[in-house]
């Protein structure tokens, strides 16, 4: 199957990655770029602050009251103990256990094609160098930004995947049939009608009710009880075992409940197929509907395959329990350790012709691979000023460089901003070219770097082809073989 993009819509906007624009419509100097820093950097800084604070006593800000000199109050040990108590209470809550993951599959978590396209377009437009670890965090921040790829191994089961937009996937035909009754496309295939039937006769004293959903089944001594019980199980509760479902059945001996059931038992649901040529077909029960579905629609609704893409946002209720367990476990593990996604992120970005390189001990992507300026390259004066400044001030902000090189500081009033914008524009245009060549780097927090410390040597000229018979060992021409001595005429 092809990569799922969930309808092809872009799931989010990558403007959160950038706080600075380049080009003719470059952002006005003096803008508050700190407020536009990527959310991922804010998270990292918070984590670093928390890691360095070992004391159980901490402080946080509260709104400043009128006339108060200090807007801080202490978060004391007793508050910390209460906080821990609440946290322990949450941890002690019983969690719903996941079913056992299905065996016989190789599963990978990959970024969707839609998110890779956004990365590619935004990076080329903004000329930023971005860490793949940061990109992996952005992918894992939204379930619709990644797919889980299930690939059947030799001992695995075939996958039954819905061709509809619901993305349902099952391991057995029984699971696929059970989903029929809650599928959003059921009404496209069958219409439900209520008809009048003869009410049951007999001495009924108690009504069986499903305590899980409140559905009324009927008296246990009614001849249609087993059929009604299995019909309810098949259409609503097939995701649990039959024994567990039977344990949810309770008896209601109220006379009003018996009379209400007798009134409803005089009506019955039947189903009619909506397909052409089946106008006169009437299906009396759930089993008849499932039989008709298998014979006429199963092959159009489901495809049996050995590889399928399941989007991370696909609801668990439309997945086989063994598949849903893999989805929950792998998504959670990758979210906690986003570096697991980096290899597949590399492959995906490479498909979109994005360069991948290692810099400062991490993997990055950007408008170009970082490289040293070749020795024979002659740069214009303004470009050399940018290169030299980035050498001496690597890691400082772009705004500081523009202000230093142009001699025009960023002002606060409109006139100063316009003057600074005009003075900075030529430097911004030259910087774009340097970024596209990989000679300098600007990261997502608007810091400028000089990535390579030494100039690259000029490419050497290819050596001329050696003549045939050249002796490599001696470095000269091969000697001609000595002439054989003639036989004497004895």
C-alpha positions, -999 to +999 in steps of 0.1 A: +000+000+000+010+036-005+020+059+024-010+072+042-013+110+045-048+111+060-065+128+032-035+147+020-041+177+043-011+193+059-015+184+096+002+216+110+021+247+102+059+248+107+060+285+114+066+275+150+101+266+139+111+301+128+112+334+144+129+352+116+123+357+079+148+363+051+144+378+017+128+410+003+099+408+028+123+402+057+109+407+092+112+441+107+142+446+130+135+449+167+107+423+166+105+401+197+121+370+182+125+354+217+087+349+218+089+330+185+114+305+195+105+269+188+084+252+214+108+223+215+136+247+227+114+260+255+107+224+266+144+216+266+152+247+287+125+238+312+138+203+315+173+215+321+161+239+348+142+211+365+171+187+363+194+211+382+170+217+410+172+189+436+156+207+465+120+199+475+115+236+480+109+257+450+094+291+441+070+302+414+055+336+404+021+348+413+003+379+400+016+410+417-008+425+442-012+462+444+013+477+468+032+445+472+070+447+468+076+410+460+057+388+436+072+355+447+060+331+473+076+299+484+063+265+476+072+248+509+078+212+519+043+206+531+030+217+497+056+194+481+043+165+501+007+172+490+019+174+454+036+140+457+006+125+474-016+136+445+009+122+420+010+089+438-028+087+439-028+092+401-002+065+396-022+041+418-053+043+396-059+011+378-049+013+342-066-006+314-043-034+304-034-036+268-040-069+250-010-090+239+007-076+208+002-097+177+032-118+167+046-124+133+051-088+122+079-063+117+067-028+127+083+005+119+073+040+128+078+065+100+069+102+094+041+107+070+048+119+035+028+151+043+050+161+072+082+154+052+069+177+024+063+205+050+098+200+065+113+202+030+094+233+019+098+252+051+135+245+055+142+256+019+121+287+024+135+297+058+171+285+051+174+271+086+196+242+098+174+219+120+184+191+142+168+158+133+162+151+169+141+183+171+122+173+139+116+139+155+101+156+185+078+177+163+067+145+144+059+127+177+040+157+190+010+148+168-004+113+162-014+122+127+022+130+117+035+095+116+025+060+103+031+026+117+041+002+090+031-034+096+050-060+075+041-097+077+068-121+086+069-157+075+049-169+106+026-139+107-011-135+097-023-116+066-037-082+073-073-073+065-073-036+057-103-014+050-103+004+017-126+030+032-114+062+048-118+048+083-084+030+082-097-001+100-074-031+101-081-066+113-063-100+117-093-123+113-125-124+092-145-126+124-131-093+135-138-077+102-174-089+102-180-078+138-169-043+128-196-042+100-223-031+125-204-001+138-187+009+106-195+044+093-201+029+058-227+003+070-256+026+059-241+028+024-246-009+020-278-017+040-308+002+052-326-007+084-364-010+086-387-018+115-417-041+108-446-053+129-445-090+141-466-111+164-457-105+201-443-136+219-467-156+241-458-172+274-454-167+311-425-142+314-415-131+349-380-116+344-361-098+316-324-102+308-305-069+305-269-062+296-255-042+325-227-029+303-248-008+279-284-013+293-297-032+263-328-053+269-324-089+256-356-106+267-368-133+291-345-163+295-374-187+289-383-171+256-375-192+225-357-164+208-335-156+238-303-172+225-307-156+190-312-121+206-282-127+230-258-137+202-271-109+179-263-083+206-229-098+212-221-099+175-231-064+168-218-045+199-196-065+222-175-088+200-144-071+212-147-090+245-149-127+251-184-144+250-180-156+286-171-121+298-202-108+279-225-133+295-213-122+329-227-087+322-262-101+319-286-093+349-323-101+355-350-074+360-381-089+376-401-056+376-435-061+360-432-028+341-400-040+325-418-072+313-446-053+298-423-028+281-404-057+266-436-073+253-446-040+236-412-038+219-411-074+210-440-068+186-415-049+164-385-062+146-356-048+126-349-061+091-322-050+066-323-045+029-293-042+007-289-009-012-271-024-042-287-024-076-308-055-083-313-064-046-344-043-039-366-073-030-340-089-007-350-088+030-325-100+056-342-111+089-313-113+113-277-103+119-263-135+106-281-132+073-267-097+069-231-109+075-236-138+050-248-113+024-219-090+031-193-117+027-209-128-006-214-093-022-192-066-005-164-081+015-139-080-014-147-044-022-145-031+014-115-051+025-081-060+010-060-088+023-023-078+022+010-085+039+020-048+044-001-019+055+003+017+067-017+026+098-017+063+108-009+070+144-042+088+149-063+058+138-087+050+167-080+018+185-116+007+182-111+002+144-080-020+149-075-056+159-065-057+196-031-072+187-025-043+162-037-016+186-013-029+213+016-024+189+003+010+180+001+021+216+034+006+227+056+017+198+041+052+197+047+057+234+082+043+233+092+066+204+076+096+220+097+091+251+128+083+229+124+104+197+159+095+186+145+061+176+128+079+147+160+095+133+169+067+109+135+067+092+135+105+092+168+104+074+154+081+047+122+102+043+141+135+040+165+119+015+135+110-007+126+147-007+162+156-017+171+171+016+208+170+027+217+151+059+249+158+077+265+155+111+275+188+129+282+195+165+277+158+173+242+157+160+224+150+127+211+180+109+193+189+077+192+223+061+193+241+027+228+226+020+255+205+036+280+225+056+314+228+040+345+249+042+350+277+017+374+264-011+407+283-011+402+295-047+368+310-040+367+348-041+339+364-022+325+399-025+334+423+003+301+422+020+301+384+020+336+383+035+324+406+062+296+381+070+320+352+070+345+369+092+319+381+117+304+346+119+339+332+126+345+355+155+310+355+169+297+320+162+265+313+181+254+349+183+221+362+168+217+373+132+202+406+143+234+414+162+255+407+131+233+429+108+235+458+133+273+455+137+280+452+099+256+479+087+263+503+116+226+508+120+212+496+153+176+483+154+154+511+167+120+511+184+101+538+165+089+532+129+114+555+113+143+537+129+129+503+120+125+513+084+160+527+082+174+495+098+154+473+074+168+491+044+204+489+057+200+452+066+184+440+033+217+438+012+234+418+040+204+395+042+205+388+004+242+379+006+237+358+037+211+337+018+236+328-008+262+318+018+235+296+035+226+279+003+263+271-003+267+257+033+295+282+041+276+295+072+246+281+092+216+297+108+197+276+133+161+278+143+167+301+172+182+326+148+219+320+158+245+322+131+275+298+130+306+293+110+306+255+107+340+247+091+372+261+106+396+254+077+394+263+041+389+234+017+418+227-007+412+233-043+402+202-062+432+185-077+435+181-114+429+145-126+462+127-134+469+120-170+464+084-181+496+064-179+510+050-211+507+014-218+537-005-206+544+019-177+562+002-149+545+014-117+570-002-094+601+014-109+583+046-121+596+043-156+589+025-189+590-013-189+622-026-204+620-046-236+626-083-231+662-094-239+667-111-273+671-148-272+706-161-282+708-176-316+717-212-320+753-217-333+757-233-366+777-262-353 
